[in-house]
Amino acid sequence: MNFNQMVSELQQHRDELEELVAGRTRELDAANQELTALNEEMIAMNEILEDTNKRLEDENKARRQVEDNLLLRERQYRALLAF
């Protein structure tokens, strides 16, 4: 094999490697775009869940207050009946 053939073969291998790298780069870009979209969707879902949790916490707090008031009134009522 002469020098020019070696240079030609090296160039061919280099071109093949560049093509492989370009193909893999495209695959990684596509995967990255998909992951970015999924991440944005997860962020939106997380915001919805946080809002729902806050609303449920507020509802539970209000229900506990009502329950505490009812229990207090029941104790007061029973105390009056005991007289």
Secondary structure, 3 states (H helix, E strand, C coil): CCHHHHHHHHHHHHHHHHHHHHHHHHHHHHHHHHHHHHHHHHHHHHHHHHHHHHHHHHHHHHHHHHHHHHHHHHHHHHHHHHC
